[in-house]
Amino acid sequence: MKVLQKGEIMLIQLPEEKKNLIIPLFKKTQPNRSALGCYLNGKMTGKTFVDDLNAPTKAIIKMDMSWVYISDDAELPWIEEALREIIKTAWIQVVWAPERKGNYPLPELGKVIQRHEYIERKEALQKPRDAQIVPFSSEWFDKLEPDFQEWHISNYGSKEKFLEQAFGFYAVENGEICSEFEAAFTSNGYTEIGIYTFDPHRRKGYAYATCLHGLKELDKKGIKTIWACDVENTESMQLAAKLGFVNPVEYDFIFFPQKND
């Protein structure tokens, strides 16, 4: 068990079997909520640091896929010490809730990235292009580019876990995957959408067609969709608007590179 004490600040790595102790510390709705729910529900892996092993009042979660979540009542000095410790071994992206905006930790080390998160959605008016849409399968996974396969495996742990846990579709043309729609991090009635179009199939309507199909299938399941992206990602913002997403919540990611000193 890792324990760090600096003055009055105590930082302890929480054993996984005690994870239920921190659930009450995350009462406020956070951006990218479905990934946080997956960690708290045991679907995704990571580490939690707290101020007290048996009765924690603040917590910081570092998920293995790089995202970091901070409990509602954690104060800035404690957050900064926790982040200093975490970035000794990994680069991270801190999900910085809207109510904390402007009061950033370790400004000399982190890069603030403005983000939008969409959940509210109106009907999409434009008809999609004709495209063959197929669900995720082992056969189609093997046709993905090797680096994209590795990216999925790094997030899920294995190809088998990806096919078991992920929900999504491919747009296919002449036996080649053109675009991928993934509903990732599904928990507590929400899922987060990832979309990627492969060269040379960009700007041909495959992303829109695949997303529209995937969104309709998620609606049938009664699952609410989250679309989150960097504000600088104008293509993602435009596609979200085309799909009917409206009224985004503004928040930030804070990127911290690994820093050993």
Phi and psi in degrees as GROMACS dihedral restraints (atoms count N, CA, C in turn):
[ dihedral_restraints ]
;  ai    aj    ak    al  type     phi  dphi    fc
    3     4     5     6     1   -91.3    20    10
    4     5     6     7     1   127.0    20    10
    6     7     8     9     1  -128.5    20    10
    7     8     9    10     1   130.0    20    10
    9    10    11    12     1  -129.2    20    10
   10    11    12    13     1   130.2    20    10
   12    13    14    15     1  -130.6    20    10
   13    14    15    16     1   124.3    20    10
   15    16    17    18     1  -127.9    20    10
   16    17    18    19     1   106.4    20    10
   18    19    20    21     1    61.6    20    10
   19    20    21    22     1  -122.1    20    10
   21    22    23    24     1   -91.7    20    10
   22    23    24    25     1    -0.8    20    10
   24    25    26    27     1   -91.3    20    10
   25    26    27    28     1   122.3    20    10
   27    28    29    30     1  -113.0    20    10
   28    29    30    31     1   133.0    20    10
   30    31    32    33     1  -132.7    20    10
   31    32    33    34     1   116.7    20    10
   33    34    35    36     1  -127.3    20    10
   34    35    36    37     1   134.6    20    10
   36    37    38    39     1   -76.6    20    10
   37    38    39    40     1   125.5    20    10
   39    40    41    42     1   -84.4    20    10
   40    41    42    43     1   128.8    20    10
   42    43    44    45     1   -61.2    20    10
   43    44    45    46     1   145.6    20    10
   45    46    47    48     1   -58.5    20    10
   46    47    48    49     1   -33.5    20    10
   48    49    50    51     1   -68.6    20    10
   49    50    51    52     1   -10.4    20    10
   51    52    53    54     1  -105.8    20    10
   52    53    54    55     1    12.9    20    10
   54    55    56    57     1   -58.3    20    10
   55    56    57    58     1   -30.3    20    10
   57    58    59    60     1   -60.7    20    10
   58    59    60    61     1   -20.6    20    10
   60    61    62    63     1   -67.0    20    10
   61    62    63    64     1   -25.0    20    10
   63    64    65    66     1   -94.5    20    10
   64    65    66    67     1   -11.5    20    10
   66    67    68    69     1   -56.2    20    10
   67    68    69    70     1   -42.0    20    10
   69    70    71    72     1   -66.3    20    10
   70    71    72    73     1   -13.7    20    10
   72    73    74    75     1   -82.2    20    10
   73    74    75    76     1    -8.3    20    10
   75    76    77    78     1  -117.8    20    10
   76    77    78    79     1    60.5    20    10
   78    79    80    81     1   -82.1    20    10
   79    80    81    82     1   -33.0    20    10
   81    82    83    84     1   -73.8    20    10
   82    83    84    85     1   148.1    20    10
   84    85    86    87     1   -72.3    20    10
   85    86    87    88     1   125.7    20    10
   87    88    89    90     1  -108.1    20    10
   88    89    90    91     1   152.8    20    10
   90    91    92    93     1   -60.0    20    10
   91    92    93    94     1   156.0    20    10
   93    94    95    96     1    53.6    20    10
   94    95    96    97     1    44.2    20    10
   96    97    98    99     1   -65.3    20    10
   97    98    99   100     1   -30.3    20    10
   99   100   101   102     1   -70.8    20    10
  100   101   102   103     1   -33.2    20    10
  102   103   104   105     1   -67.4    20    10
  103   104   105   106     1   -41.0    20    10
  105   106   107   108     1   -59.9    20    10
  106   107   108   109     1   -43.7    20    10
  108   109   110   111     1   -61.4    20    10
  109   110   111   112     1   -37.5    20    10
  111   112   113   114     1   -63.2    20    10
  112   113   114   115     1   -38.7    20    10
  114   115   116   117     1   -67.9    20    10
  115   116   117   118     1   -47.0    20    10
  117   118   119   120     1   -64.9    20    10
  118   119   120   121     1   -28.8    20    10
  120   121   122   123     1   -87.5    20    10
  121   122   123   124     1    -2.8    20    10
  123   124   125   126     1    87.4    20    10
  124   125   126   127     1     9.2    20    10
  126   127   128   129     1   -83.1    20    10
  127   128   129   130     1   -23.0    20    10
  129   130   131   132     1  -128.9    20    10
  130   131   132   133     1   155.0    20    10
  132   133   134   135     1  -101.8    20    10
  133   134   135   136     1   158.4    20    10
  135   136   137   138     1   172.9    20    10
  136   137   138   139     1  -165.7    20    10
  138   139   140   141     1  -132.2    20    10
  139   140   141   142     1   148.6    20    10
  141   142   143   144     1  -122.0    20    10
  142   143   144   145     1   136.3    20    10
  144   145   146   147     1  -116.8    20    10
  145   146   147   148     1   137.9    20    10
  147   148   149   150     1  -133.7    20    10
  148   149   150   151     1   172.6    20    10
  150   151   152   153     1   -94.3    20    10
  151   152   153   154     1   -17.6    20    10
  153   154   155   156     1  -147.9    20    10
  154   155   156   157     1   130.4    20    10
  156   157   158   159     1   -68.4    20    10
  157   158   159   160     1   -35.9    20    10
  159   160   161   162     1  -103.1    20    10
  160   161   162   163     1   -24.0    20    10
  162   163   164   165     1  -142.6    20    10
  163   164   165   166     1    67.7    20    10
  165   166   167   168     1   -66.1    20    10
  166   167   168   169     1   143.8    20    10
  168   169   170   171     1  -113.4    20    10
  169   170   171   172     1   -11.7    20    10
  171   172   173   174     1  -149.1    20    10
  172   173   174   175     1   151.0    20    10
  174   175   176   177     1  -149.7    20    10
  175   176   177   178     1   151.8    20    10
  177   178   179   180     1  -134.5    20    10
  178   179   180   181     1   127.1    20    10
  180   181   182   183     1  -106.3    20    10
  181   182   183   184     1   125.7    20    10
  183   184   185   186     1  -111.5    20    10
  184   185   186   187     1   107.4    20    10
  186   187   188   189     1   -80.1    20    10
  187   188   189   190     1   150.6    20    10
  189   190   191   192     1   -63.7    20    10
  190   191   192   193     1   -21.7    20    10
  192   193   194   195     1   -90.1    20    10
  193   194   195   196     1    15.1    20    10
  195   196   197   198     1    99.1    20    10
  196   197   198   199     1   -19.5    20    10
  198   199   200   201     1   -76.9    20    10
  199   200   201   202     1   146.9    20    10
  201   202   203   204     1  -126.0    20    10
  202   203   204   205     1   134.0    20    10
  204   205   206   207     1  -119.8    20    10
  205   206   207   208     1   144.4    20    10
  207   208   209   210     1  -120.5    20    10
  208   209   210   211     1   134.9    20    10
  210   211   212   213     1   -66.9    20    10
  211   212   213   214     1   162.3    20    10
  213   214   215   216     1   -57.2    20    10
  214   215   216   217     1   -43.4    20    10
  216   217   218   219     1  -104.7    20    10
  217   218   219   220     1    14.4    20    10
  219   220   221   222     1   -70.8    20    10
  220   221   222   223     1   133.4    20    10
  222   223   224   225     1   -88.7    20    10
  223   224   225   226     1   157.3    20    10
  225   226   227   228     1   -58.0    20    10
  226   227   228   229     1   -45.3    20    10
  228   229   230   231     1   -59.2    20    10
  229   230   231   232     1   -40.3    20    10
  231   232   233   234     1   -68.3    20    10
  232   233   234   235     1   -40.9    20    10
  234   235   236   237     1   -58.9    20    10
  235   236   237   238     1   -44.4    20    10
  237   238   239   240     1   -63.6    20    10
  238   239   240   241     1   -42.0    20    10
  240   241   242   243     1   -65.6    20    10
  241   242   243   244     1   -38.6    20    10
  243   244   245   246     1   -63.9    20    10
  244   245   246   247     1   -43.9    20    10
  246   247   248   249     1   -66.2    20    10
  247   248   249   250     1   -38.8    20    10
  249   250   251   252     1   -58.5    20    10
  250   251   252   253     1   -37.7    20    10
  252   253   254   255     1   -72.7    20    10
  253   254   255   256     1   -42.6    20    10
  255   256   257   258     1   -65.9    20    10
  256   257   258   259     1   -41.3    20    10
  258   259   260   261     1   -76.5    20    10
  259   260   261   262     1     0.3    20    10
  261   262   263   264     1   -68.6    20    10
  262   263   264   265     1   -24.0    20    10
  264   265   266   267     1  -122.8    20    10
  265   266   267   268     1    -5.6    20    10
  267   268   269   270     1  -161.9    20    10
  268   269   270   271     1   152.5    20    10
  270   271   272   273     1   -82.6    20    10
  271   272   273   274     1   150.2    20    10
  273   274   275   276     1  -142.5    20    10
  274   275   276   277     1   162.9    20    10
  276   277   278   279     1  -126.9    20    10
  277   278   279   280     1   113.2    20    10
  279   280   281   282     1   -88.1    20    10
  280   281   282   283     1   125.9    20    10
  282   283   284   285     1   -79.7    20    10
  283   284   285   286     1   110.4    20    10
  285   286   287   288     1  -105.4    20    10
  286   287   288   289     1   109.3    20    10
  288   289   290   291     1   -64.0    20    10
  289   290   291   292     1   152.7    20    10
  291   292   293   294     1   -55.9    20    10
  292   293   294   295     1   -36.4    20    10
  294   295   296   297     1   -70.4    20    10
  295   296   297   298     1   -14.7    20    10
  297   298   299   300     1   -94.8    20    10
  298   299   300   301     1    -1.7    20    10
  300   301   302   303     1   -54.4    20    10
  301   302   303   304     1   133.5    20    10
  303   304   305   306     1    95.0    20    10
  304   305   306   307     1   -25.7    20    10
  306   307   308   309     1  -103.4    20    10
  307   308   309   310     1    75.9    20    10
  309   310   311   312     1   -92.9    20    10
  310   311   312   313     1   144.1    20    10
  312   313   314   315     1   -81.6    20    10
  313   314   315   316     1   147.6    20    10
  315   316   317   318     1    44.1    20    10
  316   317   318   319     1    58.3    20    10
  318   319   320   321     1   -61.8    20    10
  319   320   321   322     1   -22.6    20    10
  321   322   323   324     1   -75.0    20    10
  322   323   324   325     1   -14.0    20    10
  324   325   326   327     1  -112.4    20    10
  325   326   327   328     1   -30.2    20    10
  327   328   329   330     1   -98.8    20    10
  328   329   330   331     1   155.6    20    10
  330   331   332   333     1  -114.3    20    10
  331   332   333   334     1   121.2    20    10
  333   334   335   336     1   -83.2    20    10
  334   335   336   337     1   128.6    20    10
  336   337   338   339     1  -119.7    20    10
  337   338   339   340     1   115.9    20    10
  339   340   341   342     1   -71.7    20    10
  340   341   342   343     1   137.7    20    10
  342   343   344   345     1  -132.1    20    10
  343   344   345   346     1   157.5    20    10
  345   346   347   348     1  -122.1    20    10
  346   347   348   349     1   140.1    20    10
  348   349   350   351     1  -123.9    20    10
  349   350   351   352     1   125.0    20    10
  351   352   353   354     1  -110.1    20    10
  352   353   354   355     1   136.0    20    10
  354   355   356   357     1  -129.3    20    10
  355   356   357   358     1   -42.7    20    10
  357   358   359   360     1   -66.6    20    10
  358   359   360   361     1   134.5    20    10
  360   361   362   363     1  -142.8    20    10
  361   362   363   364     1   134.7    20    10
  363   364   365   366     1  -101.5    20    10
  364   365   366   367     1   174.7    20    10
  366   367   368   369     1   -67.9    20    10
  367   368   369   370     1   132.9    20    10
  369   370   371   372     1   -75.6    20    10
  370   371   372   373     1   132.6    20    10
  372   373   374   375     1   -95.4    20    10
  373   374   375   376     1   -27.9    20    10
  375   376   377   378     1   -81.1    20    10
  376   377   378   379     1   136.7    20    10
  378   379   380   381     1   -75.7    20    10
  379   380   381   382     1   144.0    20    10
  381   382   383   384     1   -78.4    20    10
  382   383   384   385     1   161.0    20    10
  384   385   386   387     1   -71.0    20    10
  385   386   387   388     1   161.5    20    10
  387   388   389   390     1   -69.3    20    10
  388   389   390   391     1   130.3    20    10
  390   391   392   393     1  -159.5    20    10
  391   392   393   394     1   146.0    20    10
  393   394   395   396     1   -81.1    20    10
  394   395   396   397     1   119.3    20    10
  396   397   398   399     1  -111.2    20    10
  397   398   399   400     1   123.1    20    10
  399   400   401   402     1  -124.4    20    10
  400   401   402   403     1   147.2    20    10
  402   403   404   405     1   -74.8    20    10
  403   404   405   406     1   161.3    20    10
  405   406   407   408     1   -54.7    20    10
  406   407   408   409     1   140.8    20    10
  408   409   410   411     1  -157.7    20    10
  409   410   411   412     1   164.5    20    10
  411   412   413   414     1   -62.0    20    10
  412   413   414   415     1   -40.3    20    10
  414   415   416   417     1   -61.0    20    10
  415   416   417   418     1   -45.9    20    10
  417   418   419   420     1   -74.3    20    10
  418   419   420   421     1   -33.4    20    10
  420   421   422   423     1   -57.1    20    10
  421   422   423   424     1   -41.4    20    10
  423   424   425   426     1   -67.1    20    10
  424   425   426   427     1   -14.4    20    10
  426   427   428   429     1   -93.1    20    10
  427   428   429   430     1    -4.9    20    10
  429   430   431   432     1   -67.8    20    10
  430   431   432   433     1   155.9    20    10
  432   433   434   435     1   -60.5    20    10
  433   434   435   436     1   142.7    20    10
  435   436   437   438     1   -54.3    20    10
  436   437   438   439     1   -40.6    20    10
  438   439   440   441     1   -67.9    20    10
  439   440   441   442     1   -29.4    20    10
  441   442   443   444     1   -75.2    20    10
  442   443   444   445     1   -36.1    20    10
  444   445   446   447     1   -59.4    20    10
  445   446   447   448     1   -45.5    20    10
  447   448   449   450     1   -63.5    20    10
  448   449   450   451     1   -35.4    20    10
  450   451   452   453     1   -63.7    20    10
  451   452   453   454     1   -44.2    20    10
  453   454   455   456     1   -63.7    20    10
  454   455   456   457     1   -43.2    20    10
  456   457   458   459     1   -64.0    20    10
  457   458   459   460     1   -37.7    20    10
  459   460   461   462     1   -65.6    20    10
  460   461   462   463     1   -30.9    20    10
  462   463   464   465     1   -80.9    20    10
  463   464   465   466     1   -34.8    20    10
  465   466   467   468     1  -105.9    20    10
  466   467   468   469     1   -18.2    20    10
  468   469   470   471     1   103.9    20    10
  469   470   471   472     1   -30.1    20    10
  471   472   473   474     1  -167.8    20    10
  472   473   474   475     1   164.0    20    10
  474   475   476   477     1   -61.2    20    10
  475   476   477   478     1   -41.7    20    10
  477   478   479   480     1   -61.4    20    10
  478   479   480   481     1   -42.3    20    10
  480   481   482   483     1   -68.7    20    10
  481   482   483   484     1   -35.6    20    10
  483   484   485   486     1   -60.3    20    10
  484   485   486   487     1   -48.8    20    10
  486   487   488   489     1   -67.5    20    10
  487   488   489   490     1   -27.6    20    10
  489   490   491   492     1   -77.8    20    10
  490   491   492   493     1   -39.3    20    10
  492   493   494   495     1  -100.5    20    10
  493   494   495   496     1   -32.9    20    10
  495   496   497   498     1   -81.9    20    10
  496   497   498   499     1   150.9    20    10
  498   499   500   501     1  -127.7    20    10
  499   500   501   502     1   126.8    20    10
  501   502   503   504     1   179.6    20    10
  502   503   504   505     1  -172.9    20    10
  504   505   506   507     1  -144.0    20    10
  505   506   507   508     1   156.9    20    10
  507   508   509   510     1  -117.1    20    10
  508   509   510   511     1   141.8    20    10
  510   511   512   513     1   -91.6    20    10
  511   512   513   514     1   129.1    20    10
  513   514   515   516     1  -125.3    20    10
  514   515   516   517     1   140.9    20    10
  516   517   518   519     1  -140.2    20    10
  517   518   519   520     1   124.5    20    10
  519   520   521   522     1    52.9    20    10
  520   521   522   523     1    40.8    20    10
  522   523   524   525     1    76.5    20    10
  523   524   525   526     1     7.0    20    10
  525   526   527   528     1  -115.0    20    10
  526   527   528   529     1   137.3    20    10
  528   529   530   531     1   -75.8    20    10
  529   530   531   532     1   125.4    20    10
  531   532   533   534     1   -98.7    20    10
  532   533   534   535     1   -39.1    20    10
  534   535   536   537     1  -150.5    20    10
  535   536   537   538     1   150.7    20    10
  537   538   539   540     1  -125.9    20    10
  538   539   540   541     1   132.4    20    10
  540   541   542   543     1  -113.6    20    10
  541   542   543   544     1   121.7    20    10
  543   544   545   546     1  -123.7    20    10
  544   545   546   547     1   129.3    20    10
  546   547   548   549     1   -96.3    20    10
  547   548   549   550     1   101.8    20    10
  549   550   551   552     1  -105.2    20    10
  550   551   552   553     1   161.2    20    10
  552   553   554   555     1    55.5    20    10
  553   554   555   556     1    51.9    20    10
  555   556   557   558     1   -82.2    20    10
  556   557   558   559     1   122.5    20    10
  558   559   560   561     1  -161.3    20    10
  559   560   561   562     1   147.3    20    10
  561   562   563   564     1    52.2    20    10
  562   563   564   565     1    37.1    20    10
  564   565   566   567     1    84.3    20    10
  565   566   567   568     1     4.7    20    10
  567   568   569   570     1  -124.9    20    10
  568   569   570   571     1   153.9    20    10
  570   571   572   573     1  -144.9    20    10
  571   572   573   574     1   150.8    20    10
  573   574   575   576     1  -105.3    20    10
  574   575   576   577     1   135.8    20    10
  576   577   578   579     1   -93.4    20    10
  577   578   579   580     1   136.8    20    10
  579   580   581   582     1  -123.7    20    10
  580   581   582   583     1   136.7    20    10
  582   583   584   585     1  -134.9    20    10
  583   584   585   586     1   136.7    20    10
  585   586   587   588     1  -144.4    20    10
  586   587   588   589     1   134.6    20    10
  588   589   590   591     1  -115.1    20    10
  589   590   591   592     1   131.6    20    10
  591   592   593   594     1   -89.0    20    10
  592   593   594   595     1   145.3    20    10
  594   595   596   597     1   -67.6    20    10
  595   596   597   598     1   142.9    20    10
  597   598   599   600     1   -98.8    20    10
  598   599   600   601     1    38.7    20    10
  600   601   602   603     1  -102.5    20    10
  601   602   603   604     1     8.0    20    10
  603   604   605   606     1   -71.7    20    10
  604   605   606   607     1   153.0    20    10
  606   607   608   609     1    61.2    20    10
  607   608   609   610     1    33.4    20    10
  609   610   611   612     1  -122.3    20    10
  610   611   612   613     1     6.7    20    10
  612   613   614   615     1    91.2    20    10
  613   614   615   616     1     2.1    20    10
  615   616   617   618     1   -67.8    20    10
  616   617   618   619     1   -40.5    20    10
  618   619   620   621     1   -62.0    20    10
  619   620   621   622     1   -45.6    20    10
  621   622   623   624     1   -62.1    20    10
  622   623   624   625     1   -45.6    20    10
  624   625   626   627     1   -63.7    20    10
  625   626   627   628     1   -42.0    20    10
  627   628   629   630     1   -68.4    20    10
  628   629   630   631     1   -42.5    20    10
  630   631   632   633     1   -63.4    20    10
  631   632   633   634     1   -44.3    20    10
  633   634   635   636     1   -60.9    20    10
  634   635   636   637     1   -42.1    20    10
  636   637   638   639     1   -64.1    20    10
  637   638   639   640     1   -46.9    20    10
  639   640   641   642     1   -63.3    20    10
  640   641   642   643     1   -41.1    20    10
  642   643   644   645     1   -63.0    20    10
  643   644   645   646     1   -40.2    20    10
  645   646   647   648     1   -64.0    20    10
  646   647   648   649     1   -39.4    20    10
  648   649   650   651     1   -68.0    20    10
  649   650   651   652     1   -37.6    20    10
  651   652   653   654     1   -68.5    20    10
  652   653   654   655     1   -36.9    20    10
  654   655   656   657     1   -59.8    20    10
  655   656   657   658     1   -39.3    20    10
  657   658   659   660     1   -62.3    20    10
  658   659   660   661     1   -31.9    20    10
  660   661   662   663     1   -83.3    20    10
  661   662   663   664     1    -7.3    20    10
  663   664   665   666     1    75.0    20    10
  664   665   666   667     1    24.2    20    10
  666   667   668   669     1  -100.2    20    10
  667   668   669   670     1   129.3    20    10
  669   670   671   672     1   -81.7    20    10
  670   671   672   673     1   139.9    20    10
  672   673   674   675     1  -103.2    20    10
  673   674   675   676     1   143.1    20    10
  675   676   677   678     1  -113.1    20    10
  676   677   678   679     1   128.2    20    10
  678   679   680   681     1  -116.9    20    10
  679   680   681   682     1   114.8    20    10
  681   682   683   684     1  -127.6    20    10
  682   683   684   685     1   138.0    20    10
  684   685   686   687     1  -158.1    20    10
  685   686   687   688     1   162.3    20    10
  687   688   689   690     1   -68.1    20    10
  688   689   690   691     1   143.9    20    10
  690   691   692   693     1   -61.8    20    10
  691   692   693   694     1   -31.7    20    10
  693   694   695   696     1   -71.5    20    10
  694   695   696   697     1   -14.8    20    10
  696   697   698   699     1   -83.4    20    10
  697   698   699   700     1    79.5    20    10
  699   700   701   702     1   -64.6    20    10
  700   701   702   703     1   -32.6    20    10
  702   703   704   705     1   -63.6    20    10
  703   704   705   706     1   -41.9    20    10
  705   706   707   708     1   -67.3    20    10
  706   707   708   709     1   -40.3    20    10
  708   709   710   711     1   -63.2    20    10
  709   710   711   712     1   -42.4    20    10
  711   712   713   714     1   -67.3    20    10
  712   713   714   715     1   -39.4    20    10
  714   715   716   717     1   -66.8    20    10
  715   716   717   718     1   -38.9    20    10
  717   718   719   720     1   -59.0    20    10
  718   719   720   721     1   -45.1    20    10
  720   721   722   723     1   -64.3    20    10
  721   722   723   724     1   -39.9    20    10
  723   724   725   726     1   -63.1    20    10
  724   725   726   727     1   -33.3    20    10
  726   727   728   729     1   -81.3    20    10
  727   728   729   730     1    -5.7    20    10
  729   730   731   732     1   102.4    20    10
  730   731   732   733     1     2.7    20    10
  732   733   734   735     1   -70.5    20    10
  733   734   735   736     1   136.1    20    10
  735   736   737   738     1  -139.4    20    10
  736   737   738   739     1   166.6    20    10
  738   739   740   741     1    52.6    20    10
  739   740   741   742     1    62.7    20    10
  741   742   743   744     1   -71.7    20    10
  742   743   744   745     1   153.9    20    10
  744   745   746   747     1   -90.4    20    10
  745   746   747   748     1   131.6    20    10
  747   748   749   750     1   -91.8    20    10
  748   749   750   751     1   131.5    20    10
  750   751   752   753     1  -152.7    20    10
  751   752   753   754     1  -171.1    20    10
  753   754   755   756     1  -134.7    20    10
  754   755   756   757     1   150.2    20    10
  756   757   758   759     1   -98.8    20    10
  757   758   759   760     1   145.6    20    10
  759   760   761   762     1  -118.7    20    10
  760   761   762   763     1   116.2    20    10
  762   763   764   765     1   -89.7    20    10
  763   764   765   766     1   128.0    20    10
  765   766   767   768     1  -121.5    20    10
  766   767   768   769     1   121.2    20    10
  768   769   770   771     1   -72.4    20    10
  769   770   771   772     1   160.1    20    10
  771   772   773   774     1   -62.9    20    10
  772   773   774   775     1   135.3    20    10
  774   775   776   777     1  -142.8    20    10
  775   776   777   778     1   110.2    20    10
  777   778   779   780     1   -84.1    20    10
  778   779   780   781     1   -20.3    20    10
